[in-house]
């Protein structure tokens, strides 16, 4: 009876919600130092990928902290690179706003390209880093290659990350009414969507490497 209940769709869904809640809260707590945001993202992805590959059976807390410690330095380096790219894009946009033509267009184009690059790295680099051992340069290079090979997955993953938070900041009533949902699943749900989108791409890449 008990085993049957554990295999029902309702039980599977409740386990998913529980795991997403646990990794979301852990990621928030471990990101208070700011410099550890990258490691928190990487650890969250590690838990969610392990969960996918083990059919929902994972020790979320143990896996999170093991990945957090093991991936800390490289994840922090990726975080700094993404933050630097975002900062440069922001400076370019500021110059565009305060410049006359044709410099305004030049700054705006450069800022937009760098901002898109930062988004690609944010979506593609941390999932890679959570499951593959590689150099920082290869994480960056492979992120761009993955974006070019799977633009649909990239756009959907970006939408999963951007849309909920855009709505939260543009419509204050959403945070007032659904703030608890953002606290419990605001980061882990977009990350889970990203894992779902990238899992097939990573599985296919792994299969190609094994065949080669």
C-alpha angles and dihedrals in degrees: 000000000000092000091050091053091051091057097048119109090245092056092046090051093048091050089051092051091048094050092046090050092050095049092043092055092043091050091050093048094046092047095061089096089060091212088070096057092100093050090048091052092047092049091048091052090047091057093046095048091047088050092053094048094045094048096249098315111119139130095237098190097046093043092047096054094041090053092042092057096039096048099035102109099043092040090051090050090052090048091054092049092050091046091049092050091049091049092050090049090050092051091050091052090049090052090047091054092049099041135081126234133313092023091052092062092045093051092044094051093046092046092050093050092049092046090052089049090052090051092049091051092046093053100037109029102056096049089051093047092051094062109018130064109223145129122279090246092054091049089055095044094046091049090060092044091050091049090053093045096044108028092153093057090045093053093046091048091049089050091051090054101037105038100060093046094042089055091046094054097038096046110041092191090069093063090044093053102030103026092119090057090053090049093052102035108005095113104020094055095057088043090051090050089050091051091051090051097045100038094082091046092051092044090052091048091049091049091050091050091051092049091048 
